Amino acid sequence: MVVYVGRYYHRLSGDATGSLLALMFSRLYLHIPWCVAKCGYCAFTSRQGAAQDLADTTELLLQEMELAAGQFRAEVPLLSLYLGGGTPSLLTPEQVERLITRSCQLWGHDPAIEITLEANPGTVSRATLAGFHQAGVNRISLGVQSFSDDMLALLGRVHSAQQARDAVVIARAVGFGSIGLDLICGLPGQSLADWRQQLCIAVGLEPDHLSIYNLTIEDATPFSHRYPVGTLGLPDDDCTATMLELADTALSTAGFEHYELANYARPGKRSGHNCGYWRRDGYLGMGPSAHSFLRDGWGVRFCNPDRYEAWAASIRGGQRSVQDITRLTREDACAEAIFLGLRLSEGVCFDRFEQQFGERLEIVRRDQVLKLQKAGLLDCGLERMALTRKGMLLSNQVFVEFV
């Protein structure tokens, strides 16, 4: 098999890959790299863009889907479609509808397909939210981050706390039956009392899903210069851990299920698309920096170029340019099945693991399992193993034991 990578062709042996059409997926991700302004903490591939940039990107994504349809088949009609970014809500409803329609024409949609659009509360109105819903989006993910105007200004967000509240109310009013919110804790100067208030406001808006992240200072972002390691203005690790524990208690009391390390949902409202990532479903990524995992043997991972110009040039030239192609070994797949599976509250099922890899996890990794059980990080029963509440807070200490 030959895959175009940048300016050269990367050849993978037939034994290593099989045919292109054998590389399958059931989920589709579309990356929209444009924002009103770049937030100081953000390390994703995104930058400030105008209406013409969004129009051009829509056309390029449609072209990339056409190219991919000649290479890869969906193993079943698509189970989920996710428009992420960046700020996908800068697209017009008509552009979103074109992307959704073409994906259905090329690969089919499951009757219960989940179609998610990430949205910045400062970029939506009743008209656009209604338009997105009419276009086929059935799940909206609002990047609220905070309900404090001071914190929003510090983060560089373009919306106000009131706009965030209004966006939730309007999304429900125009028909969205699945609404998610993102919140960040561990912000500069944030106290435990501040965080309790954030959680109270969020729960009061009655969303279906909440993603809770602690602020991470990423390299090469404005925040990495503003808040170097050891900055006194940032809550320390113990304080941040307490904030995450507060979130777990408050949201569990309010009826949310803590189904994944950073995610809470009301019954039946999990993010199906993201659950697919953690369960190693095949997914195909479109747009600059988008990653893909295709199911064939133990799996193949690759990604698109980070630079928008490089990605766009390849698509205009009639080629999908991909890089960092990794053919997973059995050992790779085994490690992924463990540490991705442990992200979910149900953990890793021993019988399913044996079906996939031909061995009993609780036997071949007995020493690691016993060590983590003794440390109070892992709960191991007869059928499965899962992280304890303490293990969720110290998950990296668990994962490293299985890599």
Buried (B, 14 or more C-beta within 10 A) or exposed (E): BEBBBEEEEBEBEEEEBBEBEBBBBBBBBBBBBBBBBBBBBBBBBBBEBEEEBBEBBBBBBBBBBEBBBEBBBBBEBBBBBBBBBBBBBBBBBEBBBBBBBBBBEBBEBEEEBBBBBBBBBBBBEBEBBBBBBEBBBBBBBBBBBBBBBEBBEBBBBBBBBEBBBBBBEBBBEBEBEBBBBBBBBBBBEBEEEBBBEBBEBBBEBEBBBBBBBBBEBEEEBEBBEBBEEEEEEBBEEEBBBBBBBBBBEBBEEBEBBBBBBBBBBBEEBBBBBBBBBBEBBBBBBBBBBBBBBBBBBBBBBBBBBEEBEBBBEBBEEEBBBBBEBEBBEEEBBBBBBBBBBBBBBEBBBBEBBBEBBEEEBBEEBEEBBEBBBEBEBBBBEEEBBBBBBBBBBBBEEBBEBBE
